[in-house]
Amino acid sequence: MSERSNTNDGGYERVEVEIFGEIYRLRTDDREGLKKIVKMVDSTMKTVAQNTKSFAGSRIAVLAALKLAEDYYQLKKDYDELLELLDENK
């Protein structure tokens, strides 16, 4: 991931990042958090591309989004179950 940034009014920073070979210009108030997200998305897209042997960027993006959504869903489910257990033990 490469990046460049400029500070802008309102506390937001313009950041240029590279994901799967494409440059995106984004605004953020959490540069470090954005860097982690960009790295995760880029890595997931590269893994999906290797596993599917597909060259279609949009297909790789959708499959990567599904993988990230699956990971999020599992974490949320585990979190909700943990909260239920904590509530039961009160």
Protein Blocks (a to p, Z undefined) as FASTA:
>chain_A
ZZdddddehhiacddddeehiacddddfblklmmmmmmmmmmmmmmmmmmnopabfklmm
mmmmmmmmmmmmmmmmmmmmmmmmmmmmZZ
